[in-house]
Amino acid sequence: MSNLENELSNSSLFEKWQELKVLVESIENDVVKNASGNKSAGVRARKGLRLLKTTASEIVKTSLAHDKEK
């Protein structure tokens, strides 16, 4: 694998990591609102948590693929 392909693979992993961090921050607001009694925020939080789970799974797959290529 060339250095460019290796950097792209790392970049993809890093981009997914950044996406995960932003997602956690956005879910935090809804969790706080839900704790205050806002039911709609609870729906948004649960939806965000499902997306968080999917994104985390994608990061694991990308990382494993990257490690196998080495």
N, CA, C and O atoms as a Tripos MOL2 file, in Angstrom:
@<TRIPOS>MOLECULE
protein
  280   279    70     0     0
PROTEIN
NO_CHARGES

@<TRIPOS>ATOM
      1 N           0.8470   -1.1670    0.0000 N.3       1 MET1
      2 CA          0.0000    0.0000    0.0000 C.3       1 MET1
      3 C           0.8940    1.2320    0.0000 C.2       1 MET1
      4 O           1.8740    1.2870    0.7430 O.2       1 MET1
      5 N           0.5660    2.2140   -0.8220 N.am      2 SER2
      6 CA          1.3780    3.4190   -0.9120 C.3       2 SER2
      7 C           1.1250    4.3190    0.2860 C.2       2 SER2
      8 O           0.1420    4.1520    1.0080 O.2       2 SER2
      9 N           2.0220    5.2740    0.4890 N.am      3 ASN3
     10 CA          1.8600    6.2150    1.6030 C.3       3 ASN3
     11 C           0.5800    7.0220    1.4640 C.2       3 ASN3
     12 O          -0.0900    7.3090    2.4560 O.2       3 ASN3
     13 N           0.2380    7.3910    0.2210 N.am      4 LEU4
     14 CA         -0.9740    8.1800   -0.0070 C.3       4 LEU4
     15 C          -2.2140    7.3900    0.4080 C.2       4 LEU4
     16 O          -3.0990    7.9250    1.0750 O.2       4 LEU4
     17 N          -2.2750    6.1180    0.0140 N.am      5 GLU5
     18 CA         -3.4170    5.2870    0.3940 C.3       5 GLU5
     19 C          -3.4700    5.1050    1.9070 C.2       5 GLU5
     20 O          -4.5480    5.0990    2.5010 O.2       5 GLU5
     21 N          -2.3130    4.9590    2.5180 N.am      6 ASN6
     22 CA         -2.2370    4.8020    3.9720 C.3       6 ASN6
     23 C          -2.7320    6.0680    4.6680 C.2       6 ASN6
     24 O          -3.4620    5.9870    5.6560 O.2       6 ASN6
     25 N          -2.3380    7.2430    4.1540 N.am      7 GLU7
     26 CA         -2.7750    8.5050    4.7400 C.3       7 GLU7
     27 C          -4.2800    8.6820    4.5800 C.2       7 GLU7
     28 O          -4.9440    9.1820    5.4890 O.2       7 GLU7
     29 N          -4.8280    8.2740    3.4270 N.am      8 LEU8
     30 CA         -6.2660    8.3830    3.2160 C.3       8 LEU8
     31 C          -7.0260    7.5020    4.1840 C.2       8 LEU8
     32 O          -8.0750    7.8900    4.6990 O.2       8 LEU8
     33 N          -6.4980    6.3200    4.4310 N.am      9 SER9
     34 CA         -7.1310    5.4050    5.3720 C.3       9 SER9
     35 C          -7.1170    6.0070    6.7720 C.2       9 SER9
     36 O          -8.1220    5.9560    7.4800 O.2       9 SER9
     37 N          -5.9960    6.5710    7.1690 N.am     10 ASN10
     38 CA         -5.8990    7.2210    8.4750 C.3      10 ASN10
     39 C          -6.8250    8.4270    8.5370 C.2      10 ASN10
     40 O          -7.4500    8.6860    9.5650 O.2      10 ASN10
     41 N          -6.9090    9.1620    7.4300 N.am     11 SER11
     42 CA         -7.7630   10.3370    7.3700 C.3      11 SER11
     43 C          -9.2240    9.9330    7.5590 C.2      11 SER11
     44 O          -9.9690   10.6020    8.2750 O.2      11 SER11
     45 N          -9.6270    8.8460    6.9210 N.am     12 SER12
     46 CA        -10.9930    8.3570    7.0530 C.3      12 SER12
     47 C         -11.2890    7.9950    8.5040 C.2      12 SER12
     48 O         -12.3630    8.3050    9.0200 O.2      12 SER12
     49 N         -10.3480    7.3480    9.1490 N.am     13 LEU13
     50 CA        -10.5100    6.9710   10.5480 C.3      13 LEU13
     51 C         -10.6200    8.2200   11.4180 C.2      13 LEU13
     52 O         -11.4620    8.2870   12.3130 O.2      13 LEU13
     53 N          -9.7710    9.2020   11.1530 N.am     14 PHE14
     54 CA         -9.7830   10.4390   11.9330 C.3      14 PHE14
     55 C         -11.0750   11.2130   11.7020 C.2      14 PHE14
     56 O         -11.6340   11.7740   12.6450 O.2      14 PHE14
     57 N         -11.5590   11.2510   10.4620 N.am     15 GLU15
     58 CA        -12.8130   11.9450   10.1640 C.3      15 GLU15
     59 C         -13.9820   11.3170   10.9100 C.2      15 GLU15
     60 O         -14.8320   12.0240   11.4510 O.2      15 GLU15
     61 N         -14.0220    9.9910   10.9380 N.am     16 LYS16
     62 CA        -15.0940    9.3040   11.6590 C.3      16 LYS16
     63 C         -14.9980    9.5900   13.1600 C.2      16 LYS16
     64 O         -16.0180    9.7230   13.8370 O.2      16 LYS16
     65 N         -13.7750    9.6820   13.6730 N.am     17 TRP17
     66 CA        -13.5840    9.9950   15.0830 C.3      17 TRP17
     67 C         -14.1080   11.3980   15.3900 C.2      17 TRP17
     68 O         -14.7710   11.6060   16.4060 O.2      17 TRP17
     69 N         -13.8100   12.3580   14.5150 N.am     18 GLN18
     70 CA        -14.2910   13.7230   14.7060 C.3      18 GLN18
     71 C         -15.8250   13.7610   14.6700 C.2      18 GLN18
     72 O         -16.4620   14.4650   15.4540 O.2      18 GLN18
     73 N         -16.3960   12.9920   13.7470 N.am     19 GLU19
     74 CA        -17.8530   12.9090   13.6340 C.3      19 GLU19
     75 C         -18.4600   12.3640   14.9330 C.2      19 GLU19
     76 O         -19.4910   12.8530   15.3960 O.2      19 GLU19
     77 N         -17.8190   11.3610   15.5080 N.am     20 LEU20
     78 CA        -18.3030   10.7650   16.7490 C.3      20 LEU20
     79 C         -18.2730   11.7830   17.8880 C.2      20 LEU20
     80 O         -19.2120   11.8530   18.6810 O.2      20 LEU20
     81 N         -17.2140   12.5630   17.9740 N.am     21 LYS21
     82 CA        -17.1030   13.5610   19.0380 C.3      21 LYS21
     83 C         -18.1870   14.6300   18.9150 C.2      21 LYS21
     84 O         -18.7700   15.0430   19.9180 O.2      21 LYS21
     85 N         -18.4540   15.0730   17.6970 N.am     22 VAL22
     86 CA        -19.5010   16.0740   17.4830 C.3      22 VAL22
     87 C         -20.8600   15.4940   17.8550 C.2      22 VAL22
     88 O         -21.6960   16.1760   18.4480 O.2      22 VAL22
     89 N         -21.0700   14.2420   17.5060 N.am     23 LEU23
     90 CA        -22.3280   13.5750   17.8100 C.3      23 LEU23
     91 C         -22.5550   13.4890   19.3210 C.2      23 LEU23
     92 O         -23.6660   13.7250   19.7950 O.2      23 LEU23
     93 N         -21.5230   13.1590   20.0650 N.am     24 VAL24
     94 CA        -21.6400   13.0730   21.5240 C.3      24 VAL24
     95 C         -22.0110   14.4390   22.1020 C.2      24 VAL24
     96 O         -22.8500   14.5350   22.9970 O.2      24 VAL24
     97 N         -21.3830   15.4850   21.5860 N.am     25 GLU25
     98 CA        -21.6890   16.8320   22.0760 C.3      25 GLU25
     99 C         -23.1450   17.2110   21.8050 C.2      25 GLU25
    100 O         -23.8000   17.8260   22.6460 O.2      25 GLU25
    101 N         -23.6420   16.8420   20.6320 N.am     26 SER26
    102 CA        -25.0170   17.1910   20.2970 C.3      26 SER26
    103 C         -26.0200   16.3800   21.1230 C.2      26 SER26
    104 O         -27.0820   16.8880   21.4810 O.2      26 SER26
    105 N         -25.6930   15.1520   21.4190 N.am     27 ILE27
    106 CA        -26.5770   14.3130   22.2300 C.3      27 ILE27
    107 C         -26.6350   14.8330   23.6660 C.2      27 ILE27
    108 O         -27.6710   14.7390   24.3240 O.2      27 ILE27
    109 N         -25.5360   15.3740   24.1400 N.am     28 GLU28
    110 CA        -25.4680   15.8590   25.5120 C.3      28 GLU28
    111 C         -26.5540   16.8990   25.7950 C.2      28 GLU28
    112 O         -27.1910   16.8690   26.8480 O.2      28 GLU28
    113 N         -26.7590   17.8060   24.8600 N.am     29 ASN29
    114 CA        -27.7890   18.8330   25.0430 C.3      29 ASN29
    115 C         -29.1700   18.2090   25.2040 C.2      29 ASN29
    116 O         -29.9500   18.6260   26.0590 O.2      29 ASN29
    117 N         -29.4660   17.2130   24.3810 N.am     30 ASP30
    118 CA        -30.7760   16.5680   24.4480 C.3      30 ASP30
    119 C         -30.9420   15.7540   25.7300 C.2      30 ASP30
    120 O         -32.0430   15.6780   26.2760 O.2      30 ASP30
    121 N         -29.8700   15.1540   26.2080 N.am     31 VAL31
    122 CA        -29.9430   14.3860   27.4550 C.3      31 VAL31
    123 C         -30.2460   15.3300   28.6300 C.2      31 VAL31
    124 O         -31.0530   15.0060   29.5010 O.2      31 VAL31
    125 N         -29.5990   16.4820   28.6430 N.am     32 VAL32
    126 CA        -29.8420   17.4570   29.7070 C.3      32 VAL32
    127 C         -31.2880   17.9340   29.6610 C.2      32 VAL32
    128 O         -31.9450   18.0360   30.6970 O.2      32 VAL32
    129 N         -31.7850   18.2260   28.4560 N.am     33 LYS33
    130 CA        -33.1730   18.6720   28.3150 C.3      33 LYS33
    131 C         -34.1410   17.5730   28.7420 C.2      33 LYS33
    132 O         -35.1540   17.8400   29.3880 O.2      33 LYS33
    133 N         -33.8170   16.3330   28.3730 N.am     34 ASN34
    134 CA        -34.6820   15.2170   28.7440 C.3      34 ASN34
    135 C         -34.7110   15.0260   30.2540 C.2      34 ASN34
    136 O         -35.7570   14.7010   30.8170 O.2      34 ASN34
    137 N         -33.5900   15.2200   30.9060 N.am     35 ALA35
    138 CA        -33.5320   15.0960   32.3660 C.3      35 ALA35
    139 C         -34.3930   16.1570   33.0440 C.2      35 ALA35
    140 O         -34.8370   15.9820   34.1790 O.2      35 ALA35
    141 N         -34.6220   17.2620   32.3290 N.am     36 SER36
    142 CA        -35.4690   18.3360   32.8650 C.3      36 SER36
    143 C         -36.9400   18.1040   32.5630 C.2      36 SER36
    144 O         -37.7940   18.8870   32.9780 O.2      36 SER36
    145 N         -37.2390   17.0210   31.8350 N.am     37 GLY37
    146 CA        -38.6300   16.6850   31.5830 C.3      37 GLY37
    147 C         -39.0870   16.8530   30.1460 C.2      37 GLY37
    148 O         -40.2620   16.6290   29.8530 O.2      37 GLY37
    149 N         -38.2150   17.2340   29.2560 N.am     38 ASN38
    150 CA        -38.5820   17.4190   27.8560 C.3      38 ASN38
    151 C         -38.5950   16.0600   27.1420 C.2      38 ASN38
    152 O         -37.5390   15.4900   26.8680 O.2      38 ASN38
    153 N         -39.7810   15.5520   26.8470 N.am     39 LYS39
    154 CA        -39.9080   14.2200   26.2360 C.3      39 LYS39
    155 C         -39.3840   14.1810   24.8090 C.2      39 LYS39
    156 O         -38.8160   13.1750   24.3850 O.2      39 LYS39
    157 N         -39.5680   15.2630   24.0680 N.am     40 SER40
    158 CA        -39.0740   15.3080   22.6860 C.3      40 SER40
    159 C         -37.5540   15.2040   22.6450 C.2      40 SER40
    160 O         -36.9890   14.5890   21.7410 O.2      40 SER40
    161 N         -36.9000   15.8080   23.6260 N.am     41 ALA41
    162 CA        -35.4440   15.7260   23.6980 C.3      41 ALA41
    163 C         -35.0050   14.2880   23.9630 C.2      41 ALA41
    164 O         -33.9460   13.8670   23.4990 O.2      41 ALA41
    165 N         -35.8010   13.5460   24.6950 N.am     42 GLY42
    166 CA        -35.4950   12.1360   24.9450 C.3      42 GLY42
    167 C         -35.5410   11.3210   23.6720 C.2      42 GLY42
    168 O         -34.7070   10.4420   23.4570 O.2      42 GLY42
    169 N         -36.5250   11.6160   22.8170 N.am     43 VAL43
    170 CA        -36.6170   10.9240   21.5270 C.3      43 VAL43
    171 C         -35.3800   11.2340   20.6950 C.2      43 VAL43
    172 O         -34.7830   10.3360   20.1010 O.2      43 VAL43
    173 N         -34.9950   12.5180   20.6520 N.am     44 ARG44
    174 CA        -33.8070   12.9170   19.8880 C.3      44 ARG44
    175 C         -32.5440   12.2740   20.4570 C.2      44 ARG44
    176 O         -31.6670   11.8500   19.7050 O.2      44 ARG44
    177 N         -32.4540   12.2020   21.7790 N.am     45 ALA45
    178 CA        -31.2840   11.6060   22.4210 C.3      45 ALA45
    179 C         -31.1670   10.1260   22.0680 C.2      45 ALA45
    180 O         -30.0800    9.6440   21.7480 O.2      45 ALA45
    181 N         -32.2720    9.4170   22.1270 N.am     46 ARG46
    182 CA        -32.2380    7.9820   21.7930 C.3      46 ARG46
    183 C         -31.8710    7.7610   20.3360 C.2      46 ARG46
    184 O         -31.1150    6.8450   20.0140 O.2      46 ARG46
    185 N         -32.4030    8.5950   19.4570 N.am     47 LYS47
    186 CA        -32.0560    8.5050   18.0380 C.3      47 LYS47
    187 C         -30.5620    8.7780   17.8530 C.2      47 LYS47
    188 O         -29.8890    8.0850   17.0900 O.2      47 LYS47
    189 N         -30.0570    9.7790   18.5450 N.am     48 GLY48
    190 CA        -28.6310   10.1060   18.4680 C.3      48 GLY48
    191 C         -27.7640    8.9900   19.0070 C.2      48 GLY48
    192 O         -26.6900    8.7200   18.4690 O.2      48 GLY48
    193 N         -28.2190    8.3360   20.0650 N.am     49 LEU49
    194 CA        -27.4560    7.2260   20.6320 C.3      49 LEU49
    195 C         -27.3900    6.0370   19.6690 C.2      49 LEU49
    196 O         -26.3750    5.3450   19.5960 O.2      49 LEU49
    197 N         -28.4750    5.8090   18.9360 N.am     50 ARG50
    198 CA        -28.4390    4.7440   17.9260 C.3      50 ARG50
    199 C         -27.4220    5.0840   16.8360 C.2      50 ARG50
    200 O         -26.6720    4.2220   16.3790 O.2      50 ARG50
    201 N         -27.4110    6.3490   16.4310 N.am     51 LEU51
    202 CA        -26.4550    6.8020   15.4260 C.3      51 LEU51
    203 C         -25.0310    6.7230   15.9620 C.2      51 LEU51
    204 O         -24.1030    6.3820   15.2280 O.2      51 LEU51
    205 N         -24.8640    7.0360   17.2330 N.am     52 LEU52
    206 CA        -23.5570    6.9370   17.8820 C.3      52 LEU52
    207 C         -23.0430    5.5030   17.8490 C.2      52 LEU52
    208 O         -21.8660    5.2580   17.5830 O.2      52 LEU52
    209 N         -23.9280    4.5700   18.1190 N.am     53 LYS53
    210 CA        -23.5570    3.1540   18.0990 C.3      53 LYS53
    211 C         -23.1030    2.7400   16.7020 C.2      53 LYS53
    212 O         -22.1080    2.0310   16.5520 O.2      53 LYS53
    213 N         -23.8280    3.1810   15.6870 N.am     54 THR54
    214 CA        -23.4830    2.8600   14.3030 C.3      54 THR54
    215 C         -22.1420    3.4740   13.9230 C.2      54 THR54
    216 O         -21.3090    2.8220   13.2920 O.2      54 THR54
    217 N         -21.9410    4.7140   14.3050 N.am     55 THR55
    218 CA        -20.6960    5.4060   13.9840 C.3      55 THR55
    219 C         -19.5080    4.7420   14.6770 C.2      55 THR55
    220 O         -18.4430    4.5890   14.0790 O.2      55 THR55
    221 N         -19.6880    4.3520   15.9260 N.am     56 ALA56
    222 CA        -18.6210    3.6600   16.6590 C.3      56 ALA56
    223 C         -18.2860    2.3360   15.9800 C.2      56 ALA56
    224 O         -17.1170    1.9600   15.8910 O.2      56 ALA56
    225 N         -19.2900    1.6410   15.5100 N.am     57 SER57
    226 CA        -19.0720    0.3830   14.7990 C.3      57 SER57
    227 C         -18.2820    0.6120   13.5110 C.2      57 SER57
    228 O         -17.4060   -0.1820   13.1670 O.2      57 SER57
    229 N         -18.5920    1.6940   12.8040 N.am     58 GLU58
    230 CA        -17.8590    2.0270   11.5800 C.3      58 GLU58
    231 C         -16.3990    2.3390   11.8800 C.2      58 GLU58
    232 O         -15.5130    1.9780   11.1060 O.2      58 GLU58
    233 N         -16.1480    3.0080   13.0020 N.am     59 ILE59
    234 CA        -14.7710    3.3160   13.3890 C.3      59 ILE59
    235 C         -14.0010    2.0280   13.6580 C.2      59 ILE59
    236 O         -12.8470    1.8950   13.2500 O.2      59 ILE59
    237 N         -14.6310    1.0890   14.3360 N.am     60 VAL60
    238 CA        -13.9840   -0.1900   14.6210 C.3      60 VAL60
    239 C         -13.6460   -0.9090   13.3170 C.2      60 VAL60
    240 O         -12.5360   -1.4160   13.1560 O.2      60 VAL60
    241 N         -14.5910   -0.9510   12.3970 N.am     61 LYS61
    242 CA        -14.3570   -1.6260   11.1170 C.3      61 LYS61
    243 C         -13.2430   -0.9550   10.3310 C.2      61 LYS61
    244 O         -12.3940   -1.6390    9.7590 O.2      61 LYS61
    245 N         -13.2330    0.3680   10.2950 N.am     62 THR62
    246 CA        -12.1960    1.1040    9.5840 C.3      62 THR62
    247 C         -10.8330    0.8520   10.2130 C.2      62 THR62
    248 O          -9.8420    0.6700    9.5040 O.2      62 THR62
    249 N         -10.7810    0.8420   11.5240 N.am     63 SER63
    250 CA         -9.5280    0.6020   12.2250 C.3      63 SER63
    251 C          -9.0080   -0.8110   11.9610 C.2      63 SER63
    252 O          -7.8160   -1.0030   11.7190 O.2      63 SER63
    253 N          -9.8950   -1.7870   12.0080 N.am     64 LEU64
    254 CA         -9.4740   -3.1650   11.7420 C.3      64 LEU64
    255 C          -8.9820   -3.3340   10.3170 C.2      64 LEU64
    256 O          -7.9900   -4.0210   10.0740 O.2      64 LEU64
    257 N          -9.6790   -2.7040    9.3690 N.am     65 ALA65
    258 CA         -9.2390   -2.7760    7.9740 C.3      65 ALA65
    259 C          -7.8660   -2.1340    7.8010 C.2      65 ALA65
    260 O          -7.0200   -2.6380    7.0620 O.2      65 ALA65
    261 N          -7.6610   -1.0240    8.4880 N.am     66 HIS66
    262 CA         -6.3860   -0.3360    8.4020 C.3      66 HIS66
    263 C          -5.2640   -1.2050    8.9810 C.2      66 HIS66
    264 O          -4.1750   -1.2840    8.4130 O.2      66 HIS66
    265 N          -5.5410   -1.8520   10.1110 N.am     67 ASP67
    266 CA         -4.5180   -2.7030   10.7470 C.3      67 ASP67
    267 C          -4.1940   -3.9170    9.8890 C.2      67 ASP67
    268 O          -3.0430   -4.3510    9.8580 O.2      67 ASP67
    269 N          -5.1700   -4.4720    9.1990 N.am     68 LYS68
    270 CA         -4.9160   -5.6350    8.3450 C.3      68 LYS68
    271 C          -4.0510   -5.2830    7.1380 C.2      68 LYS68
    272 O          -3.3100   -6.1210    6.6240 O.2      68 LYS68
    273 N          -4.1580   -4.0270    6.6940 N.am     69 GLU69
    274 CA         -3.4050   -3.5910    5.5120 C.3      69 GLU69
    275 C          -1.9300   -3.3920    5.8170 C.2      69 GLU69
    276 O          -1.1150   -3.3490    4.8950 O.2      69 GLU69
    277 N          -1.5750   -3.2730    7.0610 N.am     70 LYS70
    278 CA         -0.1820   -3.0240    7.4300 C.3      70 LYS70
    279 C           0.6600   -4.2590    7.2890 C.2      70 LYS70
    280 O           1.8600   -4.2220    7.5600 O.2      70 LYS70
@<TRIPOS>BOND
     1     1     2 1
     2     2     3 1
     3     3     4 2
     4     3     5 am
     5     5     6 1
     6     6     7 1
     7     7     8 2
     8     7     9 am
     9     9    10 1
    10    10    11 1
    11    11    12 2
    12    11    13 am
    13    13    14 1
    14    14    15 1
    15    15    16 2
    16    15    17 am
    17    17    18 1
    18    18    19 1
    19    19    20 2
    20    19    21 am
    21    21    22 1
    22    22    23 1
    23    23    24 2
    24    23    25 am
    25    25    26 1
    26    26    27 1
    27    27    28 2
    28    27    29 am
    29    29    30 1
    30    30    31 1
    31    31    32 2
    32    31    33 am
    33    33    34 1
    34    34    35 1
    35    35    36 2
    36    35    37 am
    37    37    38 1
    38    38    39 1
    39    39    40 2
    40    39    41 am
    41    41    42 1
    42    42    43 1
    43    43    44 2
    44    43    45 am
    45    45    46 1
    46    46    47 1
    47    47    48 2
    48    47    49 am
    49    49    50 1
    50    50    51 1
    51    51    52 2
    52    51    53 am
    53    53    54 1
    54    54    55 1
    55    55    56 2
    56    55    57 am
    57    57    58 1
    58    58    59 1
    59    59    60 2
    60    59    61 am
    61    61    62 1
    62    62    63 1
    63    63    64 2
    64    63    65 am
    65    65    66 1
    66    66    67 1
    67    67    68 2
    68    67    69 am
    69    69    70 1
    70    70    71 1
    71    71    72 2
    72    71    73 am
    73    73    74 1
    74    74    75 1
    75    75    76 2
    76    75    77 am
    77    77    78 1
    78    78    79 1
    79    79    80 2
    80    79    81 am
    81    81    82 1
    82    82    83 1
    83    83    84 2
    84    83    85 am
    85    85    86 1
    86    86    87 1
    87    87    88 2
    88    87    89 am
    89    89    90 1
    90    90    91 1
    91    91    92 2
    92    91    93 am
    93    93    94 1
    94    94    95 1
    95    95    96 2
    96    95    97 am
    97    97    98 1
    98    98    99 1
    99    99   100 2
   100    99   101 am
   101   101   102 1
   102   102   103 1
   103   103   104 2
   104   103   105 am
   105   105   106 1
   106   106   107 1
   107   107   108 2
   108   107   109 am
   109   109   110 1
   110   110   111 1
   111   111   112 2
   112   111   113 am
   113   113   114 1
   114   114   115 1
   115   115   116 2
   116   115   117 am
   117   117   118 1
   118   118   119 1
   119   119   120 2
   120   119   121 am
   121   121   122 1
   122   122   123 1
   123   123   124 2
   124   123   125 am
   125   125   126 1
   126   126   127 1
   127   127   128 2
   128   127   129 am
   129   129   130 1
   130   130   131 1
   131   131   132 2
   132   131   133 am
   133   133   134 1
   134   134   135 1
   135   135   136 2
   136   135   137 am
   137   137   138 1
   138   138   139 1
   139   139   140 2
   140   139   141 am
   141   141   142 1
   142   142   143 1
   143   143   144 2
   144   143   145 am
   145   145   146 1
   146   146   147 1
   147   147   148 2
   148   147   149 am
   149   149   150 1
   150   150   151 1
   151   151   152 2
   152   151   153 am
   153   153   154 1
   154   154   155 1
   155   155   156 2
   156   155   157 am
   157   157   158 1
   158   158   159 1
   159   159   160 2
   160   159   161 am
   161   161   162 1
   162   162   163 1
   163   163   164 2
   164   163   165 am
   165   165   166 1
   166   166   167 1
   167   167   168 2
   168   167   169 am
   169   169   170 1
   170   170   171 1
   171   171   172 2
   172   171   173 am
   173   173   174 1
   174   174   175 1
   175   175   176 2
   176   175   177 am
   177   177   178 1
   178   178   179 1
   179   179   180 2
   180   179   181 am
   181   181   182 1
   182   182   183 1
   183   183   184 2
   184   183   185 am
   185   185   186 1
   186   186   187 1
   187   187   188 2
   188   187   189 am
   189   189   190 1
   190   190   191 1
   191   191   192 2
   192   191   193 am
   193   193   194 1
   194   194   195 1
   195   195   196 2
   196   195   197 am
   197   197   198 1
   198   198   199 1
   199   199   200 2
   200   199   201 am
   201   201   202 1
   202   202   203 1
   203   203   204 2
   204   203   205 am
   205   205   206 1
   206   206   207 1
   207   207   208 2
   208   207   209 am
   209   209   210 1
   210   210   211 1
   211   211   212 2
   212   211   213 am
   213   213   214 1
   214   214   215 1
   215   215   216 2
   216   215   217 am
   217   217   218 1
   218   218   219 1
   219   219   220 2
   220   219   221 am
   221   221   222 1
   222   222   223 1
   223   223   224 2
   224   223   225 am
   225   225   226 1
   226   226   227 1
   227   227   228 2
   228   227   229 am
   229   229   230 1
   230   230   231 1
   231   231   232 2
   232   231   233 am
   233   233   234 1
   234   234   235 1
   235   235   236 2
   236   235   237 am
   237   237   238 1
   238   238   239 1
   239   239   240 2
   240   239   241 am
   241   241   242 1
   242   242   243 1
   243   243   244 2
   244   243   245 am
   245   245   246 1
   246   246   247 1
   247   247   248 2
   248   247   249 am
   249   249   250 1
   250   250   251 1
   251   251   252 2
   252   251   253 am
   253   253   254 1
   254   254   255 1
   255   255   256 2
   256   255   257 am
   257   257   258 1
   258   258   259 1
   259   259   260 2
   260   259   261 am
   261   261   262 1
   262   262   263 1
   263   263   264 2
   264   263   265 am
   265   265   266 1
   266   266   267 1
   267   267   268 2
   268   267   269 am
   269   269   270 1
   270   270   271 1
   271   271   272 2
   272   271   273 am
   273   273   274 1
   274   274   275 1
   275   275   276 2
   276   275   277 am
   277   277   278 1
   278   278   279 1
   279   279   280 2
@<TRIPOS>SUBSTRUCTURE
     1 MET1         2 RESIDUE 1 A MET
     2 SER2         6 RESIDUE 1 A SER
     3 ASN3        10 RESIDUE 1 A ASN
     4 LEU4        14 RESIDUE 1 A LEU
     5 GLU5        18 RESIDUE 1 A GLU
     6 ASN6        22 RESIDUE 1 A ASN
     7 GLU7        26 RESIDUE 1 A GLU
     8 LEU8        30 RESIDUE 1 A LEU
     9 SER9        34 RESIDUE 1 A SER
    10 ASN10       38 RESIDUE 1 A ASN
    11 SER11       42 RESIDUE 1 A SER
    12 SER12       46 RESIDUE 1 A SER
    13 LEU13       50 RESIDUE 1 A LEU
    14 PHE14       54 RESIDUE 1 A PHE
    15 GLU15       58 RESIDUE 1 A GLU
    16 LYS16       62 RESIDUE 1 A LYS
    17 TRP17       66 RESIDUE 1 A TRP
    18 GLN18       70 RESIDUE 1 A GLN
    19 GLU19       74 RESIDUE 1 A GLU
    20 LEU20       78 RESIDUE 1 A LEU
    21 LYS21       82 RESIDUE 1 A LYS
    22 VAL22       86 RESIDUE 1 A VAL
    23 LEU23       90 RESIDUE 1 A LEU
    24 VAL24       94 RESIDUE 1 A VAL
    25 GLU25       98 RESIDUE 1 A GLU
    26 SER26      102 RESIDUE 1 A SER
    27 ILE27      106 RESIDUE 1 A ILE
    28 GLU28      110 RESIDUE 1 A GLU
    29 ASN29      114 RESIDUE 1 A ASN
    30 ASP30      118 RESIDUE 1 A ASP
    31 VAL31      122 RESIDUE 1 A VAL
    32 VAL32      126 RESIDUE 1 A VAL
    33 LYS33      130 RESIDUE 1 A LYS
    34 ASN34      134 RESIDUE 1 A ASN
    35 ALA35      138 RESIDUE 1 A ALA
    36 SER36      142 RESIDUE 1 A SER
    37 GLY37      146 RESIDUE 1 A GLY
    38 ASN38      150 RESIDUE 1 A ASN
    39 LYS39      154 RESIDUE 1 A LYS
    40 SER40      158 RESIDUE 1 A SER
    41 ALA41      162 RESIDUE 1 A ALA
    42 GLY42      166 RESIDUE 1 A GLY
    43 VAL43      170 RESIDUE 1 A VAL
    44 ARG44      174 RESIDUE 1 A ARG
    45 ALA45      178 RESIDUE 1 A ALA
    46 ARG46      182 RESIDUE 1 A ARG
    47 LYS47      186 RESIDUE 1 A LYS
    48 GLY48      190 RESIDUE 1 A GLY
    49 LEU49      194 RESIDUE 1 A LEU
    50 ARG50      198 RESIDUE 1 A ARG
    51 LEU51      202 RESIDUE 1 A LEU
    52 LEU52      206 RESIDUE 1 A LEU
    53 LYS53      210 RESIDUE 1 A LYS
    54 THR54      214 RESIDUE 1 A THR
    55 THR55      218 RESIDUE 1 A THR
    56 ALA56      222 RESIDUE 1 A ALA
    57 SER57      226 RESIDUE 1 A SER
    58 GLU58      230 RESIDUE 1 A GLU
    59 ILE59      234 RESIDUE 1 A ILE
    60 VAL60      238 RESIDUE 1 A VAL
    61 LYS61      242 RESIDUE 1 A LYS
    62 THR62      246 RESIDUE 1 A THR
    63 SER63      250 RESIDUE 1 A SER
    64 LEU64      254 RESIDUE 1 A LEU
    65 ALA65      258 RESIDUE 1 A ALA
    66 HIS66      262 RESIDUE 1 A HIS
    67 ASP67      266 RESIDUE 1 A ASP
    68 LYS68      270 RESIDUE 1 A LYS
    69 GLU69      274 RESIDUE 1 A GLU
    70 LYS70      278 RESIDUE 1 A LYS
